């Protein structure tokens, strides 16, 4: 039987074997006394994941809270202090340094990172991990709705991935992260979940919403995304029935599409040099994902590929001078994964002296991808 106030495994194994002064609940666990039996369970899960070729984003100690204020585990860290938090991080780094399929994800809706004492204890854990395993990949998930790891610049020396959090139109947060310094890969750590109505602005996770998030991410400088499901993350009764949803199908189509391209070479078309008209309204963070019509585009530096995602049907104008001639143009439907050849075959750059914009207008569908 679960012991929610002590945070044990289902069969009663506690994560720590002692308490600091002030109480005997989980906010007073002694972080310098980890229970080896508990962390052996973690090791077993990491091994199982590795055997299936999976990388695990592992939160060393959660900071999430469901209401304004500090999360329970953040209270635990504060009751222990930075030195004990750092010692706990060292234990984790040493204990799991043999596991090469871990990315350490500190924070988790870390809403109070701007409070110095809160940030200090969370970073103390991350610094402890780094001291014991300097090659381990680390990142941090800051506050909700629209944010990135580097919004807290003091995290920069500790992390190698920039986690983008976006419940608003995803391209806004992703482009913000992509343009931050120091330069590091960014990805969508959290957006709207499949079958869940949350966020600010609130939106419901129909297949359309995670689909838009995924394509906007990859065409705005992102390197991937994490998926969430309203039934699976809290293990609601019957959660296994939601492992194969329409949203998961969209994720599979998204993955197959970008895996077929040199996605790692795509550069966001921020100045609209490829798609020069018909890209819609950029908007702001108060617009729902389901309401935004913004067309994101990205291309490779050598001009061999341009990809544009159109969340709504419209005509776009493509500057063919941005594409290496000749160009093989196709429509791709991200809702079902079907390709459609564009009539006209190979499209070429305009002749010298002609208007590339005019040529592009006549070839408006040359590199468009719509939903």
Secondary structure, 3 states (H helix, E strand, C coil): CCCCCCCCCCCCCCCECCECCCCCCHHHECCCCECHHHHHHHHHHHHHHHHCCCCEEECCCCCCCCCCCCCHHHHHHHHHCHHHHHHHHHHHHHHCCCCCCEEEEEECCCCCCCCHHHHHHHHHHHHHHHHHCCCCEEEEECCCCEEEHHHCHHHCCCCCCEEEEECCCHHHHHHHHHCCCCCCCEEEEECCCECCEECCCCEECCHHHHHHHHHHHHCCCEEEECCCECCCCCCCCCHHHHCCCHHHHHHHHHHHHHHCCCHHHEEECCCCCCEEECCCCCCCCCCCHHHCCCCEEEEECCCCCEEEEECCCCCCEECHHHCCCCEEEEEEECCCCEEEEEEEEEECCCCCCCCHHHHHHHCCCCCEEEC
